[in-house]
């Protein structure tokens, strides 16, 4: 059994979480603060995501801490600039995951929206579940 | 060598892998070094990987004091290049494959994320 925990910024070290290793690939969530293509941290996050995705020992998920509408817009911009991003996203088991607050207008989930299939909206409970299912969360 | 205080998270035995992604000015950086120091004190097999802005902490006095210890310290080769930092001889520049190996192979892993954007 493997013990893993992450420490989020400005959180006391005791606020950690133990996670047991699953059979098969080790689940990691690459969590981006933004999907803005100009953001260096986001680019670094995707670099790590690409590297881990190429390693079959990892089960990579991508999450974004950004407003869903903004995330969708940024994603479109990024895909236009970098076609290889679409390949990365295709290789993920799930689309990019974004937490939708109850008050947020769910405008990007409309089927006609170009990036609607690339972003999955999670409510707060699903978002928490996603975090708990990970062996490791890397924040960028 | 710095003697960190007892850390409640370092009670496990076996190998420890620590990934530092935050800037050395952040509290999380000191917290990470505290965990590493505690592990070394306990005689645990310890691996440290500095990613992105974390490489700026290579000149941190505590870290430099560990050059003669069994700590296996690695720094992201790309980050060293971007930040124009030359790694000391005892620190091994490496790629993300090594980070992947550390996170997957160690019995316990600690990840210290940045509190703020660096860009």
Contacts between the chains, C-beta under 8 A, distances in Angstrom:
chain1	res1	chain2	res2	distance
A	2	B	106	8.0
A	2	B	107	6.4
A	2	B	108	7.5
A	2	B	109	7.8
A	3	B	12	5.8
A	3	B	107	6.9
A	3	B	108	4.8
A	3	B	109	8.0
A	4	B	108	7.0
A	4	B	109	4.9
A	5	B	9	7.0
A	5	B	109	7.7
A	5	B	110	6.7
A	5	B	111	7.9
A	6	B	110	7.9
A	6	B	111	4.6
A	6	B	113	7.0
A	7	B	28	6.5
A	7	B	31	7.0
A	7	B	110	6.9
A	7	B	111	6.8
A	7	B	112	5.8
A	7	B	113	7.2
A	8	B	113	6.5
A	9	B	22	7.5
A	9	B	26	7.5
A	9	B	28	6.4
A	9	B	113	5.9
A	9	B	114	6.6
A	9	B	115	3.2
A	9	B	116	7.5
A	10	B	27	7.4
A	10	B	115	5.4
A	13	B	7	7.0
A	13	B	8	7.0
A	13	B	9	5.7
A	13	B	31	5.9
A	13	B	35	8.0
A	14	B	8	6.1
A	14	B	9	7.8
A	16	B	9	6.3
A	26	B	103	7.7
A	26	B	104	5.9
A	28	B	103	7.7
A	33	B	117	6.5
A	39	B	117	7.2
A	39	B	119	5.8
A	40	B	118	6.7
A	40	B	119	3.7
A	41	B	52	7.9
A	41	B	114	7.6
A	41	B	117	5.3
A	41	B	118	6.2
A	41	B	119	5.7
A	44	B	52	5.6
A	47	B	96	7.4
A	48	B	51	8.0
A	48	B	96	6.1
A	48	B	99	7.9
A	51	B	95	7.7
A	51	B	96	3.8
A	51	B	97	7.0
A	51	B	100	6.7
A	52	B	96	7.5
A	52	B	100	6.0
A	55	B	97	7.4
A	55	B	100	5.3
A	57	B	100	7.4
A	57	B	104	5.4
A	58	B	100	6.9
A	58	B	104	7.6
A	136	B	103	6.1
A	136	B	109	6.5
A	136	B	111	6.2
A	137	B	111	7.2
A	137	B	113	7.9
A	138	B	19	7.8
A	138	B	21	7.3
A	138	B	111	6.3
A	138	B	113	6.9
A	139	B	21	7.6
A	139	B	113	3.8
A	139	B	114	7.1
A	140	B	21	7.8
A	140	B	113	7.9
A	140	B	114	8.0
